Amino acid sequence: MGSGPGGASPASARGGVSGGVSPAWLGRRPVVSLVTDSSRLAAATGGRITLEEQLAAAVAAGVDLIQIRESGSDRSLVELVTRCVALAGTECGVLVNDRVDVALVSGAAGVHLPARSVRASMIRPHVPPGFVLGRSVHGAAEAARVEADGGVDYLTMGTVYPSLSKPDGGTCGVSGLASTTRTVALPVLAIGGIVVDRTAEVFAAGAAGVAAIGLFQDIDWIGGWVDGMRRVVHAVRRQYVAF
């Protein structure tokens, strides 16, 4: 059940389920989360912007959360996440997709678990207090089961709209998102086909924030990378206040 603008969700109000005080960025509204995809970034920008340049611009623009969803060797992934953690500082959380080991070694804030991954309740006893665990879900019933099982700090719900990253996948639509936010107390981030013009309706459906790939790549870079990213982040935040 999402909170209104500027309010804390029930999960953040009780300190989350991470075994410690929830990080400040998890309690912000809306939570603005950038999900990485270096291949799509290279295609979208013609190779003019590296992943680390994109993430540095995102941090400067005020993104709350960065989800590292990259492939590669263990060593290259640890090195990448370590650099991203240094870029992010304390105002932006860095999560690693499905790799608890990499997150712990690199000093990341936590892990985002795909729907097919191991249950968060199995991971929770093996990570330090305050370690954030997020999870992807695709419907209200699944979200309720995940919440009841425990160990999770937030959910991402999708695919809300048709998406380049899931071209053949089904969509839950805004109605499916709203059903999920009414069912669970955990913060729910909308994902899938998110653009600025759609954020008002996902916030009205109870989403605590948005997670996206293309939103942070298909940008007017005139004036510089930071300015382009800042325009997007500010536009999303204005939509939350406006609804």
Secondary structure, 3 states (H helix, E strand, C coil): CCCCCCCCCHHHHCCCCCCCCCCHHHHCCCEEEEECCHHHHHHHHCCCCCHHHHHHHHHHHCCCEEEECCCCCHHHHHHHHHHHHHHHCCCCEEEEECCHHHHHHHCCCEEEECCCCCCHHHHHHHCCCCCEEEEEECCHHHHHHHHHHCCCCEEEECCCCCCCCCCCCCCCHHHHHHHHHHHCCCCEEEECCCCHHHHHHHHHCCCCEEEECHHHCCCCCCCCHHHHHHHHHHHHHHHHHHC
